[in-house]
Amino acid sequence: FLFPAADEDRGREWAEGFLLGIKLRYDAWTPLVHDTKIGALLVALFSLAADGTEQVMEVPNPEMRRGFVESIPVMLLSFHRYWRTASKQTPAHSIKVDRNDSCPCGSGRKFKKCCGVAVPSVMH
């Protein structure tokens, strides 16, 4: 992906690494496979990783491969948006926590006694 490669290999190693990451939590990624739009993006990644030895996936021609590689940032943003809406998370920096509130880490302790503990300065 980042280094010079022949057109038929461009993006293959990156896609293989990404797919290895998916395999670590395959059960969590299953809903994305079944999603109409996101599933199509995953198929593009699968085809980038295809090297022609498997009969499962067709290897894209150089022009298609170039298009898939150029759309990787859009794919990653789409995956990110899917996970954000699926989990309905709010960014951590937007949560306002008072010292006496419960700690957002889930420990059950007050924030001031948990993650809000002031780190003592180091004497040199």
Helices and strands as residue ranges (DSSP letters): H 12-24, H 26-34, H 36-49, H 62-70, H 72-87, G 92-94, G 111-113
